[in-house]
Amino acid sequence: MTDVGVSADLSKLRVRTVEIRDDEVVLIDQRVLPHEERYVHCRTWREVAEAIRDMTVRGAPAIGVAAAGGLALAAGEAAASADDPAAFRAALDEAAAGLTATRPTAVNLAWAVAEMRAVWERELAAGAERARPAAVAAALLARARAILADDVARCLAIGAHGASLLGPGDAVLTHCNAGALATAGYGTALGVIRSAYARYGDLLVWVDETRPWLQGARLTAWELEVEGIPYRLISDGMAGYFMSRGEVDAVVVGADRIAANGDTANKIGTYTVSVLAREHGVPFYVAAPLSTVDLSVASGAAIPIEERPEDEVTTFRGVPVAPAGARARHPAFDVTPAANITAIVTEAGVLRPPFGPALAAACGGAT
Ligand code: MRU
């Protein structure tokens, strides 16, 4: 794995989004923030899968890290019940398939599963002592922890590169939550904002509330509040108003999957913001680790878009917000075309159009 030149001190993280312990994966429960800081303890891979599906943990890098932790749990469990490598591999294959199926859009999930699979295939192929299930399980636990620490390091590097795109006094709009809560602990888009604020000490963040799950209002605003970074919460429909008045200097968002041509899937509503930014001449930046890039997908048209339950739109926390019987649609993500993106900020640096060759070069040198 590429050395991004930044090391992560996990003890300094204010938010532990995912913690990978010997026999459990601990997740901050993102469904109840900001009113409650509660932790969910997952002791099996199935509990981790359920936590990803029900949004206890969310955000592309964070669900990848959680899935890696889930596979470490699966390995520990399988090693305890069988010393037969074939049964052990079958148990891991089942867990990998179950975790990958939880959410289809963010490629970081499949990426983390593939990273873990590479470890168990390598160790099982090594034979002798190394191929014993208990030894492979130990190697998988170490790899999951390394994926977590590495995510923080990559986000710190993204923050450092991205801060140079902003300046003192800028007003920056972000959509959804691409912060510490969406990663292992620092954030991509919010990592850029954090780094810029640390550098300039003068910044205003426009926070889109992000219907229907309110990741902006509940999570991004919470993170900014905790750190004392100035922000104003706006409902999603207000972004154009502030852009038309010249009150937005830049947009920074995260990503769930970046196609080979730079088309980017992110939280539903991101595409709308990109069109507004283009109309008003506001630079639109995507911040993401290279684990979000999927070179096997030529363009955004081939990115699978998750459809979530209708009642997540017609209700909020069980309270109806529409007439009884109202039907709804709920695509959880949309695709921003590469043409609307000014730059993609990665741990390898700031990539500019044309994104095809830039992404290919960055991934070639970093994976
Ligand atoms: O449905 P969610 O909350 O998992 O969606 C999250 C997003 O769309 C984020 O912007 C994206 O994962 C980037 S996180 C660094």
Residues whose N, C-alpha, C, O or C-beta is under 5 A from the ligand:
A	BS01	MRU	R58 G59 A60 P61 H175 C176 N177 A178 G179 A182 T188 Q215 G254 A255 D256 N266 K267
